[in-house]
């Protein structure tokens, strides 16, 4: 690693400091985050076992839920090990290329999660607004095409971020004020012109999160219009109940996402507040999603009940 006037030329390693201002309590903060990660891992693994094995769950909504569970697992694996190593063992050093790899997977998985939420909103729209054509529109081939499009969009758009960072050579610091490698946190280290990096980062955020959020909102405006025009109260309640889990997941994901995004670029939030909230944004939804869908989905509740009944029978 070369240095000139306190600058770093082509750094090979970076240092993640965790949560600035809270270094003295990071060790204890790691335990609730570990608990959240364990809930996320167990819940999403359970969904990935239940959905493929139970034939009644071989429907578009649950197939998208399985992809969402796989994405959430990926986020936990991408973030938690290094973050907990920083909190518990002071393992702050990280290879620059490994940092860019982590950055790619975190943001690509975020983009995939957003796309899957949009796909789930489209599924609910067709199921409620055009139920007779639901099976003819959301065919297995169409589902595969949607999932591939979501994955390719995220990987291509996000994949350019580390390429643009890799072209930078001169850095004013190698200390990342974060608990994981986040795009803007790395961009702020550069001692060169980073207008392209910042502009493209904004473009990716709005091309993925902004685009998806707008169309999810449009889907639910149309869904609510259709629901409120149903003649019977029971039918309205049943239709609305099929959407409540997705609405809760949608709100938690996008509210936290945009708060984290804008506070990093335009806000004057304390660094430790921003880092805590951005970490919560990435780790809490993967833990909550299986719980929300498990509570609100009758078929999943029945499978959980059957597992417990079988366990109690075998013990007897």
C-alpha angles and dihedrals in degrees: 000000000000123000131197123181092345090311126120123230116211095337116213096199138030132199123231111203097191114219111358113223092020100067091119092060100033090102090062095039087060093067098063089044089052089051091051091049092050091050089049093048095047095042096048094042087052090053091048089053098042101044098054094042099046112073094201088064094055091107130117094255093054094042088056088046090055090052089048089052091051090049091050091050089052092052092052092049092047095051113023105061097055094037093053090044088057093047098044108025104024090240094158102148119096133172111254092233090049088051091053090047091052090047091053095050095045095050095038091052089047088053092048091050091052091049093049090052088054091049090051090051090052090050091053090046093055093041093054104029099037106016096159091062097040096104093040093051100040097050121163090256091051091050091052090049092051093048092048092048091050092049095044093047092052095044095046097044095041093040091070091060096072090040090057091046092049091058090061112095108174121064129181091208141006095207112106112204094216143076093242137020107278122177100241092040089059094041090056090061093064122105092199135077106292100175090116092051093048094044093048091046089055090047092052092048093052095037090056112020097027095045093046095046093052093051094043088054091048090050092053094045088056091044093052091048090053093045095050090051092058109112099221125063092217091054091050092050092047092050093046092047091059089060103042096087092051092046091054092048091045093052096046092048100046099037092053092040096055094041090054092044098049097038090057094051108029109009134092096219119146110264094239091051092050094046093047092049094044090051091047089049091056100040107031099058092054088054095044099043096071090045094049094046092041092054096042099040115080095199093054091046089052091051091051090049092050091051092052092046091051091049092050091048093051091051090054 
